[in-house]
Amino acid sequence: MSDTGPLQSLYRVQELDLDLDRLRAEEDSVPEALRGARAQQERLNNDLEDTEITLEGVEKQIRQLEQDLAGTRDQVSRAREEQDKNAFDARAQSQYGSRIQMLTERAEEMDEDLTPLRERQRELTARASELRGAHRALRPQLEALEAEDEARVQGLRDQGEGARQERARLVAGIDSRTVKEYDLIRRAKKGLGLVEIRGGRCTGCNVMLPVNVQQKAAQGKLPPVKCPSCGRFLVKLS
């Protein structure tokens, strides 16, 4: 192997890395149909949750009002019983009558207040049932799309297996510190940690390189020469 062998190997590693980057980007790119189905499921879940929370609040109001109504009607019954037992004159009859009338009117108001609440309860119950039905209807389609996407992703991973194996073989033959620094530079520099010198320029940032930098990089020795402008490793391939 020539003196430039390690850097040529590293350049090949970068080609593999870029190809693996592309495959990972494809993995992360969710198909439109699946993205739409997931969004629809999320909307249904959110709508159902909001509906159930609202329904729970209405039902709590109904229970409280029904409890108050039952208590008021019980007071009316007791007042009538007391009237029959204790009202021996017109004044007492009038006092009991006023109390019974007040309690009866209050009960009637509560009964009237319950009517719109019960109607709202029926509406929300129907809405929740409708949303659950829509969720059930969507499930088979979403499951099929998820299965298709899992197969797509697995296919991409299988496609990259050869590249990963070749990369591992190449990296094993390169100084570990050089590989680690290359990885750091590549992450910081949009996927390119090692760039070729062409026409005296760094192909990473297009700056004209000093002659001494070009000459040193052309030797292909480790540690690699870095571009004084962008900090990437430099390699002379031809």
SEKOL-111309 format. One record per residue: x, y, z of N, C-alpha, C, O in turn. Coordinates in pm, whole numbers, plus 50000, padded with zeros to 5 digits. Example, Ala and Ser with C-alpha at 12.3 -4.5 7.8 and 13.67 -1.06 7.14 Angstrom:
513194943150780512304955050780513204967050780514244966850846/512854977550708513674989450714512905000350787513415011450804/
//
This chain:
500854988050000500005000050000500885012450000501905012650069/500525022649924501295034949917501115042950043500315039350130/501885054150054501805062650173500425069050188500015072450299/499725070650075498405076950082497315066850114496135070450119/497685054250135496695043850160495705046850270494505045550246/496145050850391495185053350499494165064250465492985063050497/494635074750399493705085550365492785081550251491625085750246/493295073550159492415068450053491335059350114490175059750073/491745051350212490765042850281489745051450354488555048450353/490225062150418489315070950490488365078050393487205080650425/488875081050276488005087450174486905077750133485755081850113/487245064950120486245054850089485255053450204484055051850182/485755054150328484875053750445483845064950435482665063050463/484315076750395483385088050384482345085750275481185089250292/482755079750164481775076550059480695067250115479515068850087/481145057350193480175048150254479295055450355478095053050362/479915064350433479145072050531478065080450464476935081250511/478425086650354477445094950282476295086450227475135090650226/476655074450180475605065550130474705061050244473485060150228/475315058150360474515054150477473675065850527472555063950573/474205078050518473425089850553472175090750467471085093750515/472355088150338471225088750244470175078250281468985081150280/470635066250313469695055650350468955059150479467755056550492/469675064850576469025068750701468005079850677466935080050738/468345089050587467395099750555466135093950491465025098650517/466315083650407465155077050347464335069850455463105069650450/465035063850552464325057250662463445067250736462295064250770/463995078950760463275089150838462185096250758461335103150815/462215094350628461205100850543459945092350541459865082250470/458965096350619457725088550633456855090750509456625102150469/456355079950448455475081350331454255090050361453745090150473/453795097050260452685106550277451435099650330450755104950418/451125087750278449915080750321449975077350470448995079050543/451135072750515451285069250657451265081750743450665081950851/451915092250697451915104750772450485110050788450105114850895/449715109150681448325113750686447485105350780446655110650854/447695092050776446915083150864447275085551011446405085451097/448555087651038448975090551175448375103651224447925104751338/448385113651136447815126651173446315125451200445785131551293/445645117351117444205115351138443935108351270443015111951343/444765098251300444605091151428444825100751545444105100151645/445825109351533446105118751641444935128451660444555131751772/444375133051547443225142051557442045135051626441385140851712/441795122551586440705115051648440945113151797440035114851879/442185109751832442505107851974442295120752053441725120552162/442765131851996442625144652065441155148652078440715153252183/440405146751968438975150151971438235141452073437375146252147/438565128552074437905119452167438245123152311437375123152399/439505126252335439915129952471439185142652515438685143352627/439135152652426438445165152460436955162652486436365168052579/436365154152400434945151152415434665143952547433695147052617/435515134252580435305126652703435525135352827434825133752928/436475144552820436695153552933435485162652952435025164853064/434965167952839433785176552846432585168552897431825173452981/432425156352846431315147852889431405144953039430395145153109/432595142253086432785139553229432355151653312431725150053416/432695163653266432295175753336430785177553339430215181253441/430145174953223428675176253216428015166053307427055169353378/428505153853305427915143353389428095146553537427235143453619/429215152753571429425156753710428405167453750427855167053860/428155176953658427135187153684425755180753703424995184553792/425445171053616424155164453624423995157153757422965158253823/425045149753795424965142253922424755151654040423945148954129/425495162754040425365172154149423965178454153423355179954259/423475181954033422155188254026421065178354063420095181954131/421205165754019420225155554056420235153054206419195151054268/421425153354263421535151654408420855163254481420125161354578/421125175354432420495187154495418965186754477418215190254568/418535182354358417105181554331416425171354423415355173954477/417055159954439416495149554526416415154854670415435152354740/417455162054712417445167554846416345177954864415695178454969/416145186154764415095196354772413715190054774412845194354849/413495179754691412205172854691411955166054826410825165354873/413035160954886412895154855018412485165355122411685162755212/413055177255108412675188255198411195191855181410505194855278/410715191655056409305194555030408415184155099407415187655161/408795171455088408015160755150407985162355301406945160655364/409145165455360409205166955506408385179155552407715178855655/408475189855471407705201955506406215199155503405475204255588/405765191155408404335187855402403915179155520402825180655576/404805169855555404505161455670404405169855797403495168055879/405365178955811405345187755930404115196855928403545199856034/403705201155809402505209655798401275202055847400435207355919/401185189455805400025181455847400015179155998398945178556060/401205177856057401285174656199401205187056287400615186656395/401795198256241402005209556332401245222456297401135231356381/400725223256177400055235856138398605235756185397725230756116/398375241356307397025240956365396235253856343395045254556374/396905264056289396175276556265396565282056128397455276756061/395885292656089396085298355956397495303755939398085302555831/398045309556045399405315156035400425304156008401285305555921/400315293256084401265282056064401085275955925402055272455858/399815274655884399555269355751400215278155644400785273155547/400125291255663400715300655566402235299655563402855299955457/402825298455683404285297455691404775284655621405715284855542/404115273755655404515261155589404265261855438405055256855358/403135268155401402815269155259403855277155183404245273455072/404305288155243405345296255178406635288255160407265288755054/407015280955265408245272855256408115262055149409025259855069/406975255355149406755244755049406795250654908407355244554817/406195262254889406185268654757407595272354713407965270254598/408385278054807409755281854775410585269654734411325270054636/410455258854812411215246654781410745240454649411555235454571/409435240754624408895235254500409405243054379409775237154278/409435256254390409935264554280411405261954255411865261454141/412155260354366413585257254351413765243854280414635242554194/412965234054316413045220854252412705221754104413335215254021/411705229754071411315231453931412445237953851412695234253736/413115247653913414245254053844415365244153819415965243953711/415655235953918416695225653901416325215953791417155211953710/415045212153790414575202853686414735208953548415115202253452/414435221953538414595228953410416065229853371416425228353254/416925232153471418375232953442418925219553394419895219253319/418315208753438418795195453398418515192453250419255184853187/417465198353195417075195053057418185197852956418535188752881/418765210052951419845212452854421105204252884421825200252793/421355201853012422535193753047422385179452997423345173752945/421195173853011420975160152962421045159552810421505149752754/420575169952745420675170652599422135171452557422565164852462/422905179552630424345180652602425035167352627425935163552553/424605160352731425165147152761424905137552646425795129952607/423695137652592423365128752480424225132152358424725123252289/424375145152331425185149352216426635144852230427235139552136/427195146952349428595143252371428785128052369429805123152320/427825120752424427905106152420427885101052277428635091952242/427005107052195426935103152054428225106751981428715099051898/428775118552013430025122951950431185113751987431995110151902/431245109952114432305100852158432185087352088433185081452047/430955082452075430725069652006431135070551859431715061251804/430825081851797431185084051657432705084151639433235078151545/433395090851730434865091651722435505077951746436475074451679/434965070251840435495056751862435305048151738436175040251701/434145049751673433895042251550434875045951440435375037351369/435135058851427436085063451325437485058251357438235054551267/437825057951485439135052851527439265038051493440295033651442/438205030351520438235015951488438335013751338439045004851292/437625022051261437635020451116439005023651058439425017850958/439715033051122441035037151072442115026951105443115025851035/441905019451214442965010751266443515000751163444734999651151/442664993451087443234983850991444094990650884445144985550846/443635002150836444415009350735445755013850792446795012450728/445725019150914446965023950975447925012351002449125013550980/447385001151050448234989551076448894984450948450054980450949/448134984450838448694980050710449794989550664450834985150615/449565002550679450565012350638451815011550726452935012950677/451605009150856452755007750946453574995350908454804995650910/452884984450874453584972250834454374974550705455514969950692/453764981550610454464984750485455704993150512456754991050451/455575002550605456705011350633457815003750705458995006150681/457434994650795458444986550862459234978250760460444976850771/458524972850661459194965050556460114974050473461214970150436/459634986350445460454995850369461744999250444462824999250387/461595002150574462755005650656463714993850666464934995650658/463174981950685464034970150694464794968050564465954964150565/464114970550452464774969250323465934978950308466984975450255/465744991150356466825001050350467984996950441469144998750406/467644991550558468714987150649469484975350589470714974650600/468764966250526469434955050460470324960050347471414954950324/469824970150277470574975950166471894981950215472904981550144/471894987450336473104993650388474034984250463475104988350506/473634971650478474434962450555475814960350494476824959950565/475864959050363477164957350296478074969250319479264967550343/477504981250313478304993350335478824993850478479974997650501/477984989850574478424989950713479564980050737480494982850812/479464968350674480514958350690481824963050627482894961750687/481734968750505482944973850439483554985050522484774985750537/482714993850575483225004950658483984999450779485065004250812/483414989450844484054983750962485424977950928486374979451005/485524971350813486804965650772487834976650747488984975550788/487414987350679488334998250648488775005650774489955008650790/487815008450863488135015850985489105008051073489935013951142/489004994851070489904986551151491354988351110492254986051191/491604992350986492964994050937493475008350943494555011250892/492705017451004493095031551012493295035251159492605030051247/494235044051184494505048751320493215053451386492475061451328/492935048551506491655051251572491475066051604490365071251597/492575072851640492455087151670492075095151546491315104751553/492625090951432492295097651306490825095651272490135104951230/490335083351292488925080451263488015088351355487005093751311/488375089051483487555096451579487475111251543486405117251547/488615117051507488635131251470487855133451340487135143351325/488015124051246487245124951121485745125151149485005133151092/485305116251239483875115751274483405128951333482315133751300/484225134851420483855147651482483755158751378482825166751379/484735159051288484715169451184483525167351092482855177051054/483255154951056482165152050964480825156451020479985161850949/480625153951151479375158151215479245173351217478145178751205/480365180051232480345194651240480295201351103479945213051092/480645194050999480815200150866479895193950761480315191350648/478645191750799477615187550703477985174850627477765173850506/478565165250699478815152150638480165150350574480485139150533/480975160750563482275159650498483385162250600483555173450647/484125151650632485275153150722486585152850649487615156950702/486545147850526487745146350443487415150950302486435146350244/488225160150247487925165450114489185165050027490315165250076/488935164349898490015163349800490565177349766489845187349770/491855177549733492475189749680492395189049528492865179449468/491805199049467491725199649321492115213649275491575223649322/493055214049184493495227049132494025236049241493925248249232/494605230049344495155237849453494115242949552494445250549643/492865238949534491785243849621491235232649709491245220949673/490755236749825490015227549912488605226249854487905236249839/488195214049822486865212349763485755213149869484575212549836/486155214349997485145216050101484675230450113483485232950129/485615239950104485245254150120485715262750003485455274749999/486405256449905486835263049781487925273649801488155281949714/488595273449916489665282949939490935278049867491165265949859/491745287349816493025283849755494005280749867494205288949957/494605268949863495475264449971496905269149950497385269449837/497595272750056499015276050044499795264149986499415252650007/500845267049915501615256549848502155246549949502135234449924/502635251450062503205242150161502155232650216502465221150247/500905237350228499815228650274499515218150168499305206450199/499505222450042499255212949933500335202149930500045190249916/501565206449944502685196849937502635186950052502825174950034/502375192050170502325183150287501155173450275501285161550306/499985178450230498815169850215499055159250109498565147950122/499815162750004500085153349895500895141349943500875130849880/501625142850054502415131750107501525120750166501915109050175/500315124650205499365114750253499735108150384499335096750410/500505115050466500925109050592499955112550705499205122350698/500005104350807499235107050928500105114351030501305111751036/499535123251110498115127451108497805135550983498685142150929/496565135050937496185142050814496355157150826496235162850934/496645163450713496725178050706495295183550700494425178050632/495075194650772493755200850772493745213550688494755220650678/492595216350630492415228950559492475240350662491745239950761/493325250350641493415261450737492135269950742491965277950835/491245268250643490015276150641488845268950706488215274250797/488565256650660487375249650711487685238750812486775233650877/488945234950826489325225150927489125210750888489325201850970/488735208150764488555194350720489905187950686490865194950654/489945174650695491135167450648491255169250498490255170250427/492505169750451492785171350307493435158750253494235152450322/493085155150130493695143650063493895147049917493065153349852/495035142549866495345143949722495175130249660495945121049687/494165128949577493855115749520494545113049388494695101449349/494955123349319495615120949188496655131649164497315131449060/
//
